[in-house]
Amino acid sequence: MITKMTATNVNVIDQDSAYDFYVNKLGFKLVDDIEMGPDTRWLTVSPPEQPDLQIVLFPVTVSKMFPKEVAENLIDLIKKGVFGCGVFTCKDIFATY
């Protein structure tokens, strides 16, 4: 029986920029930053009050997983801010903003 979700992904265009945003601006904690080969890394962060949830900052690049046309379409959707959905909770939205 499944009891909870422990990881989900956010597709990103640039992992370094995503790291900076989630860790330095939103205050998430770095969980893993593991090199996995040339130009590939496993990068996960967690909300500070929910360390058992890892968010994979997953790069969209041309690869076996994302053929050129698919990668280009996903990158376009990410840039437009219309790809993916999630809801974060905070104590004070104005302070967080």
N, CA, C and O atoms as a GROMACS GRO file, in nm:
protein
  388
    1MET      N    1   0.083  -0.118   0.000
    1MET     CA    2   0.000   0.000   0.000
    1MET      C    3   0.088   0.125   0.000
    1MET      O    4   0.183   0.135   0.078
    2ILE      N    5   0.056   0.217  -0.086
    2ILE     CA    6   0.129   0.344  -0.091
    2ILE      C    7   0.083   0.429   0.027
    2ILE      O    8  -0.036   0.443   0.052
    3THR      N    9   0.180   0.487   0.098
    3THR     CA   10   0.145   0.567   0.215
    3THR      C   11   0.169   0.717   0.199
    3THR      O   12   0.106   0.797   0.269
    4LYS      N   13   0.259   0.756   0.109
    4LYS     CA   14   0.283   0.899   0.087
    4LYS      C   15   0.371   0.920  -0.035
    4LYS      O   16   0.435   0.827  -0.083
    5MET      N   17   0.374   1.041  -0.083
    5MET     CA   18   0.464   1.079  -0.192
    5MET      C   19   0.592   1.131  -0.130
    5MET      O   20   0.588   1.212  -0.038
    6THR      N   21   0.706   1.085  -0.181
    6THR     CA   22   0.834   1.130  -0.126
    6THR      C   23   0.913   1.216  -0.223
    6THR      O   24   1.005   1.287  -0.183
    7ALA      N   25   0.877   1.211  -0.352
    7ALA     CA   26   0.949   1.293  -0.450
    7ALA      C   27   0.857   1.327  -0.565
    7ALA      O   28   0.770   1.248  -0.604
    8THR      N   29   0.877   1.445  -0.617
    8THR     CA   30   0.809   1.489  -0.737
    8THR      C   31   0.907   1.575  -0.813
    8THR      O   32   1.012   1.612  -0.759
    9ASN      N   33   0.878   1.608  -0.936
    9ASN     CA   34   0.974   1.688  -1.010
    9ASN      C   35   0.914   1.820  -1.057
    9ASN      O   36   0.793   1.832  -1.079
   10VAL      N   37   1.002   1.916  -1.072
   10VAL     CA   38   0.972   2.042  -1.137
   10VAL      C   39   1.067   2.048  -1.255
   10VAL      O   40   1.189   2.047  -1.238
   11ASN      N   41   1.012   2.055  -1.375
   11ASN     CA   42   1.096   2.066  -1.494
   11ASN      C   43   1.153   2.207  -1.501
   11ASN      O   44   1.080   2.306  -1.487
   12VAL      N   45   1.283   2.215  -1.523
   12VAL     CA   46   1.352   2.344  -1.526
   12VAL      C   47   1.437   2.355  -1.652
   12VAL      O   48   1.474   2.255  -1.713
   13ILE      N   49   1.466   2.477  -1.690
   13ILE     CA   50   1.551   2.500  -1.807
   13ILE      C   51   1.698   2.500  -1.766
   13ILE      O   52   1.784   2.452  -1.840
   14ASP      N   53   1.726   2.553  -1.647
   14ASP     CA   54   1.864   2.563  -1.599
   14ASP      C   55   1.868   2.524  -1.451
   14ASP      O   56   1.805   2.589  -1.368
   15GLN      N   57   1.940   2.419  -1.418
   15GLN     CA   58   1.943   2.371  -1.280
   15GLN      C   59   2.009   2.472  -1.186
   15GLN      O   60   1.966   2.486  -1.072
   16ASP      N   61   2.112   2.540  -1.231
   16ASP     CA   62   2.179   2.637  -1.143
   16ASP      C   63   2.085   2.752  -1.106
   16ASP      O   64   2.081   2.793  -0.991
   17SER      N   65   2.011   2.802  -1.203
   17SER     CA   66   1.914   2.909  -1.176
   17SER      C   67   1.802   2.858  -1.086
   17SER      O   68   1.758   2.929  -0.996
   18ALA      N   69   1.757   2.736  -1.111
   18ALA     CA   70   1.651   2.677  -1.028
   18ALA      C   71   1.701   2.659  -0.886
   18ALA      O   72   1.628   2.687  -0.791
   19TYR      N   73   1.823   2.611  -0.870
   19TYR     CA   74   1.883   2.597  -0.736
   19TYR      C   75   1.883   2.731  -0.664
   19TYR      O   76   1.840   2.741  -0.549
   20ASP      N   77   1.932   2.834  -0.732
   20ASP     CA   78   1.939   2.967  -0.672
   20ASP      C   79   1.800   3.012  -0.627
   20ASP      O   80   1.786   3.066  -0.517
   21PHE      N   81   1.699   2.992  -0.710
   21PHE     CA   82   1.564   3.035  -0.677
   21PHE      C   83   1.509   2.958  -0.558
   21PHE      O   84   1.463   3.019  -0.460
   22TYR      N   85   1.513   2.827  -0.564
   22TYR     CA   86   1.452   2.746  -0.458
   22TYR      C   87   1.527   2.755  -0.325
   22TYR      O   88   1.466   2.760  -0.219
   23VAL      N   89   1.660   2.756  -0.330
   23VAL     CA   90   1.739   2.756  -0.207
   23VAL      C   91   1.761   2.898  -0.154
   23VAL      O   92   1.734   2.926  -0.037
   24ASN      N   93   1.808   2.988  -0.239
   24ASN     CA   94   1.845   3.122  -0.191
   24ASN      C   95   1.728   3.220  -0.181
   24ASN      O   96   1.733   3.313  -0.101
   25LYS      N   97   1.625   3.200  -0.260
   25LYS     CA   98   1.511   3.292  -0.254
   25LYS      C   99   1.395   3.235  -0.172
   25LYS      O  100   1.336   3.307  -0.092
   26LEU      N  101   1.362   3.107  -0.191
   26LEU     CA  102   1.249   3.047  -0.120
   26LEU      C  103   1.288   2.980   0.011
   26LEU      O  104   1.202   2.949   0.093
   27GLY      N  105   1.418   2.958   0.032
   27GLY     CA  106   1.464   2.900   0.158
   27GLY      C  107   1.452   2.749   0.166
   27GLY      O  108   1.455   2.693   0.275
   28PHE      N  109   1.439   2.682   0.052
   28PHE     CA  110   1.436   2.536   0.053
   28PHE      C  111   1.573   2.484   0.092
   28PHE      O  112   1.673   2.555   0.081
   29LYS      N  113   1.577   2.360   0.138
   29LYS     CA  114   1.703   2.297   0.178
   29LYS      C  115   1.751   2.205   0.067
   29LYS      O  116   1.672   2.131   0.007
   30LEU      N  117   1.879   2.209   0.040
   30LEU     CA  118   1.939   2.117  -0.056
   30LEU      C  119   1.940   1.977   0.003
   30LEU      O  120   1.982   1.958   0.117
   31VAL      N  121   1.893   1.879  -0.072
   31VAL     CA  122   1.895   1.739  -0.027
   31VAL      C  123   2.006   1.665  -0.100
   31VAL      O  124   2.094   1.608  -0.036
   32ASP      N  125   2.002   1.666  -0.233
   32ASP     CA  126   2.103   1.596  -0.314
   32ASP      C  127   2.150   1.684  -0.427
   32ASP      O  128   2.071   1.755  -0.490
   33ASP      N  129   2.278   1.678  -0.453
   33ASP     CA  130   2.337   1.739  -0.573
   33ASP      C  131   2.447   1.644  -0.617
   33ASP      O  132   2.562   1.656  -0.577
   34ILE      N  133   2.409   1.548  -0.700
   34ILE     CA  134   2.496   1.437  -0.735
   34ILE      C  135   2.524   1.438  -0.884
   34ILE      O  136   2.432   1.433  -0.965
   35GLU      N  137   2.651   1.443  -0.920
   35GLU     CA  138   2.690   1.433  -1.061
   35GLU      C  139   2.658   1.292  -1.110
   35GLU      O  140   2.687   1.194  -1.042
   36MET      N  141   2.598   1.284  -1.227
   36MET     CA  142   2.558   1.153  -1.280
   36MET      C  143   2.613   1.129  -1.419
   36MET      O  144   2.560   1.047  -1.494
   37GLY      N  145   2.717   1.199  -1.454
   37GLY     CA  146   2.777   1.185  -1.586
   37GLY      C  147   2.795   1.322  -1.647
   37GLY      O  148   2.766   1.424  -1.584
   38PRO      N  149   2.841   1.324  -1.771
   38PRO     CA  150   2.863   1.453  -1.837
   38PRO      C  151   2.734   1.534  -1.845
   38PRO      O  152   2.633   1.488  -1.898
   39ASP      N  153   2.738   1.655  -1.791
   39ASP     CA  154   2.625   1.748  -1.798
   39ASP      C  155   2.496   1.693  -1.741
   39ASP      O  156   2.387   1.733  -1.782
   40THR      N  157   2.505   1.601  -1.645
   40THR     CA  158   2.386   1.542  -1.584
   40THR      C  159   2.404   1.538  -1.433
   40THR      O  160   2.509   1.496  -1.383
   41ARG      N  161   2.302   1.583  -1.361
   41ARG     CA  162   2.308   1.574  -1.215
   41ARG      C  163   2.170   1.553  -1.158
   41ARG      O  164   2.069   1.593  -1.216
   42TRP      N  165   2.167   1.490  -1.043
   42TRP     CA  166   2.045   1.466  -0.967
   42TRP      C  167   2.041   1.574  -0.861
   42TRP      O  168   2.121   1.573  -0.767
   43LEU      N  169   1.948   1.669  -0.875
   43LEU     CA  170   1.942   1.785  -0.787
   43LEU      C  171   1.805   1.789  -0.722
   43LEU      O  172   1.703   1.805  -0.790
   44THR      N  173   1.802   1.774  -0.587
   44THR     CA  174   1.674   1.776  -0.516
   44THR      C  175   1.680   1.874  -0.400
   44THR      O  176   1.784   1.893  -0.338
   45VAL      N  177   1.565   1.935  -0.373
   45VAL     CA  178   1.548   2.028  -0.263
   45VAL      C  179   1.421   1.991  -0.187
   45VAL      O  180   1.336   1.918  -0.238
   46SER      N  181   1.410   2.041  -0.065
   46SER     CA  182   1.291   2.016   0.017
   46SER      C  183   1.246   2.145   0.084
   46SER      O  184   1.329   2.228   0.122
   47PRO      N  185   1.114   2.162   0.099
   47PRO     CA  186   1.067   2.273   0.180
   47PRO      C  187   1.120   2.253   0.323
   47PRO      O  188   1.125   2.140   0.371
   48PRO      N  189   1.160   2.360   0.391
   48PRO     CA  190   1.223   2.346   0.523
   48PRO      C  191   1.136   2.274   0.626
   48PRO      O  192   1.190   2.208   0.715
   49GLU      N  193   1.006   2.286   0.617
   49GLU     CA  194   0.920   2.221   0.715
   49GLU      C  195   0.861   2.089   0.664
   49GLU      O  196   0.773   2.031   0.727
   50GLN      N  197   0.911   2.043   0.551
   50GLN     CA  198   0.865   1.916   0.496
   50GLN      C  199   0.984   1.840   0.435
   50GLN      O  200   0.988   1.817   0.315
   51PRO      N  201   1.080   1.802   0.519
   51PRO     CA  202   1.202   1.741   0.468
   51PRO      C  203   1.182   1.604   0.404
   51PRO      O  204   1.271   1.556   0.333
   52ASP      N  205   1.068   1.541   0.428
   52ASP     CA  206   1.046   1.410   0.368
   52ASP      C  207   0.993   1.419   0.225
   52ASP      O  208   0.972   1.316   0.161
   53LEU      N  209   0.971   1.540   0.173
   53LEU     CA  210   0.932   1.558   0.034
   53LEU      C  211   1.049   1.617  -0.044
   53LEU      O  212   1.094   1.727  -0.013
   54GLN      N  213   1.096   1.544  -0.143
   54GLN     CA  214   1.204   1.594  -0.226
   54GLN      C  215   1.147   1.641  -0.360
   54GLN      O  216   1.066   1.572  -0.422
   55ILE      N  217   1.190   1.759  -0.401
   55ILE     CA  218   1.152   1.812  -0.531
   55ILE      C  219   1.274   1.801  -0.621
   55ILE      O  220   1.378   1.862  -0.596
   56VAL      N  221   1.259   1.724  -0.726
   56VAL     CA  222   1.368   1.705  -0.822
   56VAL      C  223   1.365   1.823  -0.919
   56VAL      O  224   1.265   1.844  -0.988
   57LEU      N  225   1.473   1.897  -0.926
   57LEU     CA  226   1.484   2.006  -1.023
   57LEU      C  227   1.538   1.943  -1.152
   57LEU      O  228   1.659   1.935  -1.173
   58PHE      N  229   1.444   1.900  -1.235
   58PHE     CA  230   1.475   1.814  -1.349
   58PHE      C  231   1.495   1.895  -1.475
   58PHE      O  232   1.403   1.963  -1.520
   59PRO      N  233   1.615   1.889  -1.534
   59PRO     CA  234   1.643   1.971  -1.652
   59PRO      C  235   1.578   1.917  -1.779
   59PRO      O  236   1.583   1.797  -1.807
   60VAL      N  237   1.517   2.007  -1.852
   60VAL     CA  238   1.464   1.970  -1.984
   60VAL      C  239   1.570   2.006  -2.086
   60VAL      O  240   1.596   2.124  -2.114
   61THR      N  241   1.632   1.904  -2.141
   61THR     CA  242   1.734   1.922  -2.244
   61THR      C  243   1.711   1.817  -2.353
   61THR      O  244   1.644   1.716  -2.330
   62VAL      N  245   1.766   1.842  -2.468
   62VAL     CA  246   1.756   1.742  -2.575
   62VAL      C  247   1.832   1.619  -2.530
   62VAL      O  248   1.951   1.625  -2.498
   63SER      N  249   1.762   1.506  -2.527
   63SER     CA  250   1.820   1.382  -2.477
   63SER      C  251   1.735   1.265  -2.525
   63SER      O  252   1.640   1.284  -2.601
   64LYS      N  253   1.769   1.146  -2.480
   64LYS     CA  254   1.685   1.031  -2.514
   64LYS      C  255   1.546   1.047  -2.455
   64LYS      O  256   1.447   1.003  -2.514
   65MET      N  257   1.538   1.111  -2.338
   65MET     CA  258   1.409   1.131  -2.273
   65MET      C  259   1.327   1.238  -2.344
   65MET      O  260   1.205   1.226  -2.358
   66PHE      N  261   1.395   1.344  -2.389
   66PHE     CA  262   1.329   1.455  -2.455
   66PHE      C  263   1.390   1.477  -2.593
   66PHE      O  264   1.489   1.549  -2.606
   67PRO      N  265   1.333   1.416  -2.698
   67PRO     CA  266   1.382   1.445  -2.833
   67PRO      C  267   1.373   1.596  -2.860
   67PRO      O  268   1.301   1.668  -2.791
   68LYS      N  269   1.447   1.643  -2.961
   68LYS     CA  270   1.460   1.786  -2.987
   68LYS      C  271   1.327   1.859  -2.990
   68LYS      O  272   1.311   1.961  -2.922
   69GLU      N  273   1.232   1.811  -3.066
   69GLU     CA  274   1.103   1.880  -3.078
   69GLU      C  275   1.029   1.885  -2.944
   69GLU      O  276   0.969   1.986  -2.909
   70VAL      N  277   1.033   1.777  -2.871
   70VAL     CA  278   0.967   1.771  -2.740
   70VAL      C  279   1.034   1.868  -2.643
   70VAL      O  280   0.967   1.945  -2.575
   71ALA      N  281   1.168   1.865  -2.637
   71ALA     CA  282   1.242   1.955  -2.548
   71ALA      C  283   1.211   2.101  -2.581
   71ALA      O  284   1.187   2.181  -2.490
   72GLU      N  285   1.211   2.134  -2.708
   72GLU     CA  286   1.183   2.272  -2.748
   72GLU      C  287   1.042   2.314  -2.706
   72GLU      O  288   1.022   2.426  -2.658
   73ASN      N  289   0.945   2.225  -2.724
   73ASN     CA  290   0.807   2.257  -2.685
   73ASN      C  291   0.795   2.273  -2.533
   73ASN      O  292   0.729   2.366  -2.486
   74LEU      N  293   0.858   2.184  -2.457
   74LEU     CA  294   0.854   2.194  -2.311
   74LEU      C  295   0.920   2.321  -2.262
   74LEU      O  296   0.868   2.389  -2.174
   75ILE      N  297   1.035   2.353  -2.317
   75ILE     CA  298   1.106   2.476  -2.278
   75ILE      C  299   1.020   2.598  -2.306
   75ILE      O  300   1.015   2.690  -2.225
   76ASP      N  301   0.952   2.599  -2.419
   76ASP     CA  302   0.863   2.710  -2.453
   76ASP      C  303   0.750   2.722  -2.350
   76ASP      O  304   0.718   2.832  -2.307
   77LEU      N  305   0.691   2.609  -2.311
   77LEU     CA  306   0.584   2.611  -2.211
   77LEU      C  307   0.635   2.656  -2.074
   77LEU      O  308   0.567   2.731  -2.004
   78ILE      N  309   0.756   2.611  -2.037
   78ILE     CA  310   0.814   2.652  -1.909
   78ILE      C  311   0.837   2.803  -1.909
   78ILE      O  312   0.806   2.870  -1.811
   79LYS      N  313   0.892   2.856  -2.018
   79LYS     CA  314   0.917   3.000  -2.028
   79LYS      C  315   0.788   3.080  -2.017
   79LYS      O  316   0.788   3.190  -1.961
   80LYS      N  317   0.679   3.026  -2.068
   80LYS     CA  318   0.550   3.094  -2.062
   80LYS      C  319   0.483   3.079  -1.926
   80LYS      O  320   0.385   3.147  -1.896
   81GLY      N  321   0.537   2.989  -1.843
   81GLY     CA  322   0.480   2.968  -1.710
   81GLY      C  323   0.350   2.890  -1.710
   81GLY      O  324   0.268   2.905  -1.619
   82VAL      N  325   0.330   2.808  -1.812
   82VAL     CA  326   0.203   2.735  -1.822
   82VAL      C  327   0.221   2.584  -1.816
   82VAL      O  328   0.127   2.510  -1.845
   83PHE      N  329   0.339   2.539  -1.779
   83PHE     CA  330   0.364   2.395  -1.772
   83PHE      C  331   0.384   2.354  -1.629
   83PHE      O  332   0.471   2.408  -1.560
   84GLY      N  333   0.307   2.259  -1.583
   84GLY     CA  334   0.321   2.208  -1.448
   84GLY      C  335   0.229   2.282  -1.352
   84GLY      O  336   0.181   2.392  -1.381
   85CYS      N  337   0.206   2.220  -1.241
   85CYS     CA  338   0.119   2.279  -1.141
   85CYS      C  339   0.159   2.226  -1.004
   85CYS      O  340   0.193   2.109  -0.989
   86GLY      N  341   0.154   2.310  -0.909
   86GLY     CA  342   0.179   2.271  -0.772
   86GLY      C  343   0.136   2.384  -0.682
   86GLY      O  344   0.128   2.499  -0.725
   87VAL      N  345   0.109   2.354  -0.558
   87VAL     CA  346   0.066   2.456  -0.463
   87VAL      C  347   0.158   2.448  -0.342
   87VAL      O  348   0.169   2.343  -0.278
   88PHE      N  349   0.223   2.558  -0.310
   88PHE     CA  350   0.305   2.567  -0.191
   88PHE      C  351   0.228   2.644  -0.085
   88PHE      O  352   0.151   2.734  -0.117
   89THR      N  353   0.250   2.609   0.039
   89THR     CA  354   0.184   2.675   0.151
   89THR      C  355   0.288   2.756   0.228
   89THR      O  356   0.402   2.712   0.245
   90CYS      N  357   0.249   2.875   0.274
   90CYS     CA  358   0.339   2.955   0.356
   90CYS      C  359   0.258   3.026   0.465
   90CYS      O  360   0.136   3.037   0.456
   91LYS      N  361   0.328   3.072   0.565
   91LYS     CA  362   0.261   3.137   0.679
   91LYS      C  363   0.221   3.280   0.646
   91LYS      O  364   0.117   3.327   0.692
   92ASP      N  365   0.302   3.350   0.568
   92ASP     CA  366   0.276   3.490   0.535
   92ASP      C  367   0.313   3.514   0.390
   92ASP      O  368   0.430   3.530   0.358
   93ILE      N  369   0.213   3.516   0.304
   93ILE     CA  370   0.238   3.529   0.160
   93ILE      C  371   0.308   3.659   0.126
   93ILE      O  372   0.394   3.662   0.036
   94PHE      N  373   0.275   3.767   0.194
   94PHE     CA  374   0.336   3.896   0.163
   94PHE      C  375   0.483   3.899   0.203
   94PHE      O  376   0.565   3.955   0.131
   95ALA      N  377   0.516   3.842   0.318
   95ALA     CA  378   0.656   3.834   0.360
   95ALA      C  379   0.735   3.744   0.266
   95ALA      O  380   0.850   3.772   0.232
   96THR      N  381   0.671   3.634   0.224
   96THR     CA  382   0.738   3.542   0.133
   96THR      C  383   0.760   3.607  -0.002
   96THR      O  384   0.865   3.589  -0.064
   97TYR      N  385   0.661   3.683  -0.048
   97TYR     CA  386   0.672   3.751  -0.176
   97TYR      C  387   0.783   3.855  -0.172
   97TYR      O  388   0.808   3.923  -0.271
   0.00000   0.00000   0.00000
